[in-house]
C-alpha cells in the first residue's frame, strides 16, 4: 500500500511558504477528482415572502410606542363578465316549495262488540259424566292440568297484545284424539278467570259436537255469518251460566266450508269479535288437520294453535304432517292427551286432598 505521504500534492503556498495540504486534496491531485459544484437549477426558486416593515411611532416626549404593522393596500376585485340571461337561474319564488313535514298519528279503532245472546244453564252432572271440568266443583288433577295449559296461552296472548294472538285453534291430526274434549275443558278453565271473556267457536262444520257436549240447543252459527254478510256474528252467540263462557255454533252444513273460510269475510267476522276486546279469548274447535282442509284455513287467522296428540295413538309422522299444514300459525303448541304415566311422578290434585 502506498503511503499517503508519497501521493503527489498540488502546490499551495501557505503563510510560512509550506506546501502542507489535507488528505482529500492529496487524493484529488492523485486521482483527478473534479471540483464539487452545485447542481444546476432550472428556473428560479420561489422567493420568500418578505416580512412587512413595522413602523415605530414616537410620542411628543420622544418615547417609542408599541410597534404597529405597516398599512397594506388591497387590490380591487376584478369584475367578472355578466352571465347571459338564458343561463340565469330561475327566481326562487317560482320553484315548488315542499310542504312542512308533520307527524301523523293514527288512532286505532277501539269499538268492541258486546256479546249479549240468550243464556242457557249447563247441566253440571252431564259434564261430570263426560269427564269434563265441573265449574264450582272440587279441585281435581284435570283442573290443575288445564290451569297450566291456559296460563301458557294467556301469557303468550298478553305478550303479543294483538287480536290475532287471542285466537286459539284446538286441533288434532286424526279424529278420536281428544280435540273437542281439550277445547271444551280449556274454555271452561279460562271462563273461571276474573278478567277474561271466552268465546268457544265450533269450527268443525262437517261433524259439530260442541253443542251436544255442553247440552245446548241447535241453531245458526259461524258458517251462517260467513255465507251471509248481512248477519252479525254476535247475534248468533249463545250465553251460558259458566262464568263468562259464550258459544258460537258451527251453523248450517255446506259443501263449500273451506272456500268460505278462505274468503275475506272470515277476517271481517273475526276482527269484529276481537277488535276492541283485549280480554276476550276465542277458542276454535276445528276438524282434524289430516282429515279436513278447514283446519289449515283457520290456522291463517289465529295466533296460537294447540295440537292435541293422544299418548297411545298419535304417531310422530302424523304430528309432523299436521304441523306442516298448520304452519300459517306462528305459534304451535303440543298437548299430550290421555297420558297415564309421568316420569316425574306428578299427581295434580292430590295436594288439595283429591286424587284421581
C-alpha contacts under 8 A as a table, 3 or more apart, distances in Angstrom:
res1	aa1	res2	aa2	distance
2	X	6	X	6.79
2	X	7	X	7.74
3	X	6	X	5.61
3	X	7	X	7.26
4	X	7	X	5.41
4	X	23	X	7.53
4	X	26	X	7.92
5	X	8	X	7.92
7	X	26	X	6.43
7	X	27	X	7.46
7	X	30	X	6.40
8	X	26	X	6.65
8	X	29	X	6.77
8	X	30	X	6.28
9	X	21	X	7.60
9	X	25	X	7.22
9	X	26	X	4.95
9	X	29	X	5.68
9	X	30	X	7.25
10	X	25	X	7.67
10	X	26	X	7.16
10	X	29	X	5.94
11	X	19	X	5.97
12	X	18	X	7.58
12	X	19	X	5.16
12	X	20	X	7.39
12	X	21	X	7.51
13	X	16	X	7.70
13	X	17	X	5.19
13	X	18	X	5.77
13	X	19	X	5.49
14	X	17	X	4.88
14	X	18	X	5.26
14	X	19	X	6.36
14	X	20	X	7.69
15	X	18	X	7.37
21	X	25	X	6.38
21	X	26	X	7.02
22	X	25	X	5.28
22	X	26	X	6.42
23	X	26	X	5.01
23	X	27	X	6.27
24	X	27	X	5.11
24	X	28	X	6.18
25	X	28	X	5.00
25	X	29	X	6.25
26	X	29	X	5.17
26	X	30	X	6.27
27	X	30	X	5.03
27	X	31	X	5.96
27	X	32	X	7.81
27	X	33	X	7.74
28	X	31	X	5.45
28	X	32	X	5.20
28	X	33	X	4.72
28	X	34	X	7.64
29	X	32	X	5.51
29	X	33	X	7.24
41	X	44	X	7.40
52	X	69	X	7.12
52	X	70	X	6.74
53	X	69	X	6.70
53	X	70	X	6.01
54	X	67	X	6.20
54	X	68	X	5.79
54	X	69	X	4.70
54	X	70	X	5.49
55	X	67	X	5.96
55	X	68	X	5.69
55	X	69	X	6.31
55	X	70	X	6.14
56	X	64	X	6.45
56	X	65	X	6.63
56	X	66	X	6.96
56	X	67	X	5.11
56	X	68	X	6.76
57	X	64	X	5.76
57	X	65	X	5.59
57	X	66	X	7.44
57	X	67	X	7.13
58	X	61	X	7.61
58	X	62	X	5.28
58	X	63	X	5.24
58	X	64	X	4.42
58	X	65	X	5.85
59	X	62	X	5.31
59	X	63	X	5.61
59	X	64	X	6.56
59	X	65	X	6.95
60	X	63	X	7.50
83	X	87	X	6.70
83	X	88	X	6.79
84	X	87	X	5.58
84	X	88	X	6.64
85	X	88	X	5.12
90	X	94	X	7.05
90	X	95	X	7.64
91	X	94	X	5.78
91	X	95	X	7.27
92	X	95	X	5.45
93	X	96	X	7.99
109	X	275	X	7.81
109	X	276	X	7.20
110	X	275	X	6.78
110	X	276	X	4.44
111	X	275	X	7.02
111	X	276	X	5.15
112	X	272	X	7.54
112	X	273	X	7.51
112	X	274	X	7.46
112	X	275	X	6.02
112	X	276	X	4.38
112	X	277	X	5.56
113	X	234	X	7.21
113	X	272	X	6.78
113	X	273	X	6.31
113	X	276	X	7.73
113	X	277	X	7.69
114	X	234	X	7.28
115	X	234	X	5.73
115	X	235	X	7.92
115	X	237	X	6.97
115	X	246	X	7.92
116	X	234	X	7.46
116	X	235	X	7.80
116	X	237	X	7.60
116	X	239	X	7.32
117	X	234	X	7.46
117	X	235	X	6.58
117	X	236	X	7.05
117	X	237	X	5.42
117	X	238	X	5.06
117	X	239	X	5.56
118	X	237	X	7.88
118	X	238	X	5.62
118	X	239	X	5.46
119	X	238	X	6.10
119	X	239	X	3.88
119	X	240	X	4.81
119	X	241	X	6.65
120	X	216	X	7.32
120	X	238	X	7.46
120	X	239	X	5.99
120	X	240	X	4.77
120	X	241	X	6.33
121	X	240	X	5.85
121	X	241	X	5.38
122	X	214	X	6.45
122	X	215	X	6.70
122	X	216	X	7.73
122	X	240	X	6.63
122	X	241	X	6.52
122	X	242	X	7.30
123	X	126	X	5.31
123	X	127	X	6.63
123	X	214	X	7.67
123	X	215	X	7.22
124	X	127	X	5.08
124	X	128	X	6.34
124	X	134	X	5.95
124	X	135	X	7.43
125	X	128	X	5.00
125	X	129	X	6.28
126	X	129	X	5.18
126	X	130	X	6.58
126	X	214	X	7.98
126	X	215	X	7.95
127	X	130	X	5.29
127	X	131	X	6.45
127	X	132	X	5.20
127	X	133	X	6.83
127	X	134	X	6.22
127	X	213	X	7.79
127	X	214	X	7.17
128	X	131	X	5.07
128	X	132	X	5.64
128	X	133	X	6.96
128	X	134	X	6.21
129	X	132	X	7.57
132	X	181	X	7.32
132	X	184	X	7.74
132	X	185	X	6.11
133	X	142	X	6.99
133	X	143	X	6.34
133	X	185	X	5.87
133	X	188	X	6.96
133	X	189	X	7.59
134	X	137	X	5.40
135	X	188	X	7.26
135	X	192	X	7.92
135	X	242	X	6.79
138	X	354	X	7.83
139	X	143	X	6.26
139	X	144	X	7.32
139	X	349	X	6.12
139	X	352	X	7.02
139	X	354	X	6.95
140	X	143	X	5.31
140	X	144	X	6.44
140	X	348	X	7.00
140	X	349	X	4.54
140	X	350	X	7.69
140	X	354	X	6.11
140	X	355	X	6.53
140	X	356	X	7.19
141	X	144	X	5.11
141	X	145	X	6.17
141	X	347	X	6.92
141	X	348	X	4.28
141	X	349	X	4.23
141	X	350	X	7.40
141	X	354	X	7.99
141	X	355	X	6.74
141	X	356	X	6.70
142	X	145	X	5.18
142	X	146	X	6.37
142	X	348	X	7.61
142	X	349	X	7.83
143	X	146	X	5.35
143	X	147	X	6.09
143	X	189	X	7.18
143	X	349	X	7.97
144	X	147	X	4.97
144	X	148	X	6.52
144	X	348	X	6.06
144	X	349	X	6.60
145	X	148	X	5.35
145	X	149	X	6.54
145	X	348	X	7.12
146	X	149	X	4.78
146	X	150	X	5.99
146	X	185	X	7.15
146	X	186	X	6.12
146	X	189	X	6.59
147	X	150	X	5.24
147	X	151	X	6.16
147	X	189	X	6.57
148	X	151	X	5.24
148	X	152	X	6.59
149	X	152	X	5.45
149	X	153	X	6.57
149	X	186	X	7.71
150	X	153	X	5.04
150	X	154	X	5.97
150	X	186	X	6.68
150	X	189	X	7.30
150	X	190	X	6.51
151	X	154	X	5.17
151	X	155	X	5.97
152	X	155	X	5.24
152	X	156	X	6.27
153	X	156	X	5.23
153	X	157	X	6.22
153	X	304	X	7.72
154	X	157	X	5.07
154	X	158	X	6.09
154	X	166	X	7.97
155	X	158	X	5.11
155	X	159	X	6.11
156	X	159	X	5.16
156	X	160	X	6.29
156	X	165	X	7.32
157	X	160	X	5.37
157	X	161	X	5.86
157	X	162	X	7.24
157	X	165	X	4.90
157	X	166	X	5.32
158	X	161	X	4.97
160	X	165	X	6.27
161	X	165	X	6.82
161	X	166	X	7.99
161	X	278	X	7.80
162	X	165	X	5.31
162	X	166	X	6.83
162	X	278	X	7.99
163	X	166	X	5.36
163	X	167	X	7.06
163	X	271	X	7.44
163	X	274	X	5.45
163	X	275	X	6.20
163	X	278	X	7.23
164	X	167	X	5.40
164	X	274	X	7.90
164	X	301	X	6.72
164	X	302	X	5.29
164	X	303	X	4.90
165	X	168	X	7.42
165	X	302	X	6.51
165	X	303	X	4.06
165	X	304	X	6.22
166	X	274	X	7.77
166	X	280	X	7.12
166	X	281	X	5.07
166	X	282	X	6.26
166	X	302	X	7.60
166	X	303	X	6.71
166	X	304	X	7.70
167	X	281	X	6.13
167	X	282	X	4.74
167	X	283	X	6.06
167	X	284	X	7.68
167	X	301	X	7.69
167	X	302	X	4.84
167	X	303	X	5.81
167	X	304	X	6.51
168	X	281	X	7.65
168	X	282	X	6.10
168	X	283	X	4.84
168	X	284	X	6.16
168	X	302	X	5.86
168	X	303	X	6.49
168	X	304	X	4.86
168	X	305	X	5.52
168	X	306	X	7.31
169	X	283	X	5.95
169	X	284	X	4.79
169	X	285	X	6.55
169	X	286	X	6.87
169	X	298	X	7.55
169	X	299	X	6.93
169	X	302	X	6.59
169	X	304	X	6.31
169	X	305	X	4.53
169	X	306	X	6.07
170	X	179	X	6.14
170	X	180	X	7.82
170	X	182	X	7.55
170	X	183	X	5.94
170	X	283	X	7.10
170	X	284	X	5.84
170	X	285	X	5.29
170	X	286	X	6.22
170	X	305	X	6.00
170	X	306	X	4.94
170	X	307	X	6.26
170	X	308	X	7.27
171	X	179	X	5.58
171	X	285	X	6.70
171	X	286	X	5.61
171	X	287	X	6.66
171	X	288	X	5.91
171	X	289	X	6.68
171	X	295	X	7.32
171	X	305	X	7.32
171	X	306	X	6.22
171	X	307	X	5.06
171	X	308	X	6.03
172	X	175	X	7.16
172	X	177	X	6.47
172	X	178	X	7.58
172	X	179	X	5.85
172	X	287	X	7.70
172	X	288	X	5.07
172	X	289	X	6.14
172	X	307	X	5.23
172	X	308	X	4.77
172	X	309	X	6.37
172	X	322	X	7.60
173	X	177	X	7.86
173	X	288	X	5.21
173	X	289	X	5.01
173	X	290	X	5.23
173	X	291	X	7.49
173	X	307	X	7.61
173	X	308	X	7.62
173	X	309	X	7.49
173	X	314	X	7.66
173	X	318	X	6.10
173	X	319	X	6.37
173	X	321	X	7.99
173	X	322	X	5.54
174	X	177	X	6.45
174	X	288	X	5.16
174	X	289	X	6.92
174	X	290	X	6.08
174	X	291	X	6.42
174	X	314	X	7.87
175	X	178	X	7.78
175	X	287	X	7.91
175	X	288	X	5.85
175	X	291	X	7.69
176	X	179	X	7.75
177	X	308	X	6.84
177	X	309	X	6.28
177	X	310	X	5.18
177	X	313	X	7.53
177	X	314	X	7.52
177	X	337	X	7.56
178	X	181	X	5.09
178	X	182	X	6.14
178	X	308	X	6.86
178	X	309	X	7.91
178	X	310	X	7.16
178	X	337	X	6.98
179	X	182	X	5.18
179	X	183	X	6.00
179	X	285	X	7.00
179	X	286	X	8.00
179	X	308	X	5.97
180	X	183	X	4.98
180	X	184	X	6.02
180	X	209	X	7.41
180	X	210	X	7.18
180	X	285	X	6.10
181	X	184	X	5.46
181	X	185	X	6.26
182	X	185	X	5.20
182	X	186	X	5.91
182	X	308	X	7.81
183	X	186	X	5.20
183	X	187	X	6.16
183	X	283	X	7.08
183	X	284	X	7.39
183	X	285	X	6.00
184	X	187	X	5.15
184	X	188	X	6.25
184	X	200	X	7.80
184	X	210	X	7.52
185	X	188	X	5.13
185	X	189	X	6.07
186	X	189	X	5.08
186	X	190	X	6.10
187	X	190	X	5.16
187	X	191	X	6.07
187	X	198	X	6.47
187	X	199	X	7.72
187	X	200	X	6.53
187	X	245	X	7.13
187	X	283	X	7.02
188	X	191	X	5.09
188	X	192	X	6.79
188	X	242	X	7.27
188	X	245	X	7.00
189	X	192	X	5.56
189	X	193	X	7.60
190	X	193	X	5.55
190	X	196	X	7.20
190	X	197	X	7.92
190	X	198	X	6.71
191	X	194	X	7.96
191	X	196	X	6.71
191	X	197	X	6.39
191	X	198	X	5.81
191	X	242	X	6.94
191	X	243	X	5.29
191	X	244	X	5.17
191	X	245	X	5.35
192	X	242	X	7.95
192	X	243	X	5.80
192	X	244	X	7.43
193	X	196	X	5.46
193	X	197	X	7.99
195	X	279	X	6.54
196	X	244	X	7.28
196	X	279	X	4.89
196	X	280	X	5.86
196	X	281	X	7.14
197	X	244	X	5.17
197	X	245	X	6.53
197	X	246	X	7.94
197	X	279	X	5.95
197	X	280	X	4.52
197	X	281	X	6.10
198	X	244	X	6.15
198	X	245	X	5.01
198	X	246	X	6.06
198	X	280	X	5.71
198	X	281	X	4.87
198	X	282	X	5.94
198	X	283	X	7.42
199	X	245	X	6.11
199	X	246	X	4.67
199	X	247	X	5.57
199	X	248	X	7.09
199	X	280	X	7.27
199	X	281	X	6.22
199	X	282	X	4.79
199	X	283	X	6.22
200	X	245	X	7.41
200	X	246	X	6.11
200	X	247	X	4.76
200	X	248	X	6.18
200	X	282	X	6.00
200	X	283	X	4.88
200	X	284	X	6.13
200	X	285	X	7.59
201	X	222	X	7.42
201	X	247	X	5.91
201	X	248	X	4.72
201	X	249	X	6.14
201	X	250	X	7.03
201	X	282	X	7.15
201	X	283	X	6.03
201	X	284	X	4.89
201	X	285	X	6.34
202	X	205	X	7.39
202	X	208	X	6.39
202	X	209	X	7.51
202	X	210	X	6.05
202	X	222	X	7.56
202	X	247	X	7.89
202	X	248	X	6.41
202	X	249	X	5.27
202	X	250	X	4.75
202	X	284	X	5.99
202	X	285	X	5.11
202	X	286	X	6.82
203	X	208	X	7.38
203	X	222	X	7.51
203	X	250	X	5.69
203	X	284	X	5.88
203	X	285	X	5.27
203	X	286	X	4.58
203	X	287	X	6.85
204	X	207	X	5.67
204	X	208	X	5.04
204	X	209	X	7.79
204	X	250	X	6.66
204	X	285	X	6.35
204	X	286	X	4.77
204	X	287	X	4.65
204	X	294	X	7.99
205	X	208	X	5.58
205	X	223	X	7.66
205	X	250	X	5.55
205	X	251	X	7.31
205	X	252	X	7.79
205	X	253	X	5.99
205	X	254	X	7.79
205	X	257	X	7.14
205	X	287	X	7.68
206	X	253	X	6.56
206	X	287	X	7.88
207	X	287	X	7.87
208	X	211	X	7.58
208	X	249	X	7.98
208	X	250	X	6.27
209	X	212	X	5.40
209	X	213	X	6.08
210	X	213	X	5.09
210	X	214	X	6.31
210	X	249	X	7.30
210	X	285	X	7.94
211	X	214	X	5.38
211	X	215	X	5.77
211	X	216	X	4.79
211	X	217	X	6.59
211	X	218	X	6.82
211	X	249	X	6.83
212	X	215	X	4.88
212	X	216	X	6.21
212	X	217	X	7.84
213	X	216	X	7.87
218	X	249	X	7.64
219	X	236	X	7.99
219	X	249	X	6.87
219	X	251	X	6.49
220	X	223	X	7.87
220	X	224	X	6.24
220	X	236	X	6.45
220	X	249	X	6.61
220	X	250	X	7.28
220	X	251	X	4.34
220	X	252	X	6.27
221	X	224	X	5.51
221	X	225	X	6.74
221	X	233	X	7.44
221	X	236	X	5.64
221	X	237	X	7.39
221	X	248	X	5.70
221	X	249	X	4.50
221	X	250	X	5.02
221	X	251	X	3.82
221	X	252	X	7.24
222	X	225	X	5.36
222	X	226	X	6.61
222	X	233	X	6.95
222	X	236	X	7.94
222	X	248	X	6.41
222	X	249	X	6.13
222	X	250	X	5.05
222	X	251	X	5.47
223	X	226	X	5.11
223	X	227	X	6.15
223	X	250	X	6.04
223	X	251	X	5.12
223	X	252	X	6.39
223	X	253	X	7.53
223	X	257	X	7.42
223	X	260	X	7.87
224	X	227	X	5.14
224	X	228	X	6.08
224	X	231	X	7.38
224	X	251	X	5.77
224	X	252	X	6.54
225	X	228	X	5.38
225	X	229	X	6.37
225	X	230	X	7.76
225	X	231	X	5.30
225	X	232	X	6.30
225	X	233	X	5.82
225	X	269	X	7.42
226	X	229	X	6.60
226	X	260	X	6.20
226	X	261	X	7.47
226	X	265	X	5.92
226	X	266	X	6.21
226	X	269	X	7.49
227	X	260	X	6.89
228	X	231	X	5.70
229	X	232	X	7.54
229	X	265	X	7.38
231	X	235	X	7.67
232	X	235	X	5.67
232	X	236	X	7.42
232	X	269	X	7.76
233	X	236	X	5.48
233	X	237	X	6.81
233	X	269	X	6.73
233	X	273	X	7.70
234	X	237	X	5.37
234	X	273	X	7.52
236	X	248	X	6.54
236	X	249	X	7.90
237	X	246	X	6.63
237	X	247	X	5.70
237	X	248	X	4.75
237	X	249	X	7.51
238	X	246	X	5.74
238	X	247	X	5.09
238	X	248	X	6.23
239	X	245	X	6.70
239	X	246	X	4.73
239	X	247	X	6.41
240	X	243	X	7.64
240	X	244	X	7.56
240	X	245	X	5.94
240	X	246	X	6.07
240	X	247	X	7.76
241	X	244	X	7.64
241	X	245	X	7.47
242	X	245	X	5.68
250	X	253	X	7.97
253	X	257	X	7.86
254	X	257	X	5.87
256	X	259	X	5.26
256	X	260	X	6.28
257	X	260	X	5.20
257	X	261	X	6.28
257	X	294	X	7.02
258	X	261	X	5.12
258	X	262	X	6.25
258	X	293	X	6.43
258	X	294	X	5.07
258	X	297	X	6.94
259	X	262	X	5.07
259	X	263	X	6.51
260	X	263	X	5.35
260	X	265	X	7.65
260	X	266	X	7.32
261	X	265	X	7.75
261	X	266	X	5.67
261	X	294	X	7.03
261	X	297	X	6.16
261	X	298	X	6.96
262	X	266	X	7.14
262	X	297	X	6.19
263	X	266	X	6.02
263	X	267	X	7.87
264	X	267	X	5.51
264	X	268	X	6.58
265	X	268	X	5.02
265	X	269	X	6.21
266	X	269	X	5.25
266	X	270	X	6.25
267	X	270	X	5.25
267	X	271	X	5.93
267	X	301	X	7.00
268	X	271	X	5.20
268	X	272	X	6.12
269	X	272	X	5.16
269	X	273	X	6.53
270	X	273	X	5.12
270	X	274	X	6.29
271	X	274	X	5.16
271	X	275	X	5.42
272	X	275	X	5.83
273	X	277	X	7.63
274	X	277	X	5.38
274	X	278	X	7.26
274	X	280	X	6.75
275	X	278	X	7.54
277	X	280	X	5.52
286	X	294	X	7.37
286	X	295	X	5.66
286	X	298	X	7.83
287	X	291	X	7.34
287	X	292	X	6.20
287	X	294	X	6.90
287	X	295	X	5.90
288	X	291	X	5.27
288	X	292	X	6.07
288	X	295	X	6.75
289	X	292	X	5.82
289	X	293	X	6.65
289	X	294	X	7.81
289	X	295	X	5.33
289	X	296	X	6.73
289	X	322	X	5.73
289	X	325	X	6.99
289	X	326	X	7.70
290	X	293	X	7.64
290	X	318	X	7.87
290	X	321	X	7.60
290	X	322	X	6.29
292	X	295	X	6.70
293	X	296	X	5.64
293	X	297	X	6.81
294	X	297	X	5.00
294	X	298	X	6.09
295	X	298	X	5.18
295	X	299	X	6.21
295	X	326	X	7.38
296	X	299	X	5.11
296	X	300	X	6.99
296	X	325	X	5.64
296	X	326	X	5.32
296	X	328	X	7.63
297	X	300	X	5.60
297	X	301	X	7.58
298	X	301	X	5.53
298	X	302	X	6.80
299	X	302	X	5.45
299	X	303	X	7.91
299	X	305	X	7.32
299	X	326	X	5.64
299	X	327	X	7.60
299	X	328	X	5.79
299	X	329	X	5.21
300	X	326	X	8.00
300	X	328	X	5.11
300	X	329	X	5.86
301	X	329	X	7.60
302	X	305	X	7.27
302	X	329	X	6.24
303	X	329	X	5.81
303	X	330	X	6.12
303	X	331	X	6.33
304	X	329	X	6.33
304	X	330	X	6.80
304	X	331	X	4.85
304	X	332	X	5.92
304	X	333	X	7.55
305	X	326	X	7.92
305	X	329	X	6.73
305	X	331	X	6.20
305	X	332	X	4.67
305	X	333	X	6.00
306	X	332	X	5.93
306	X	333	X	4.76
306	X	334	X	5.71
306	X	335	X	6.43
307	X	323	X	7.97
307	X	332	X	6.97
307	X	333	X	6.02
307	X	334	X	4.91
307	X	335	X	5.95
308	X	334	X	6.12
308	X	335	X	4.79
308	X	336	X	6.04
308	X	337	X	6.53
309	X	313	X	7.73
309	X	314	X	5.52
309	X	319	X	7.56
309	X	334	X	7.18
309	X	335	X	6.10
309	X	336	X	5.05
309	X	337	X	5.83
310	X	313	X	5.32
310	X	314	X	5.29
310	X	336	X	5.92
310	X	337	X	4.71
310	X	338	X	5.88
310	X	339	X	7.57
311	X	314	X	6.45
311	X	336	X	6.15
311	X	337	X	5.90
311	X	338	X	5.76
311	X	339	X	5.45
312	X	338	X	7.51
312	X	339	X	7.78
314	X	318	X	6.74
314	X	319	X	7.30
315	X	318	X	5.36
315	X	319	X	6.52
316	X	319	X	5.14
316	X	320	X	6.29
317	X	320	X	5.07
317	X	321	X	6.20
318	X	321	X	5.20
318	X	322	X	6.10
319	X	322	X	5.08
319	X	323	X	6.10
320	X	323	X	5.16
320	X	324	X	6.32
321	X	324	X	5.13
321	X	325	X	6.42
322	X	325	X	5.14
322	X	326	X	6.25
323	X	326	X	5.07
323	X	327	X	5.92
323	X	332	X	7.51
324	X	327	X	5.07
325	X	328	X	7.66
326	X	329	X	5.93
326	X	332	X	7.87
327	X	330	X	6.92
327	X	332	X	7.98
329	X	332	X	6.73
336	X	339	X	6.69
339	X	342	X	7.65
341	X	345	X	7.92
342	X	345	X	5.20
342	X	346	X	6.12
343	X	346	X	7.87
347	X	350	X	6.07
347	X	355	X	7.54
348	X	351	X	7.07
348	X	355	X	7.47
349	X	352	X	5.69
349	X	353	X	6.91
349	X	354	X	5.40
349	X	355	X	5.48
349	X	356	X	7.73
350	X	353	X	5.01
350	X	354	X	4.87
350	X	355	X	4.70
351	X	354	X	7.22
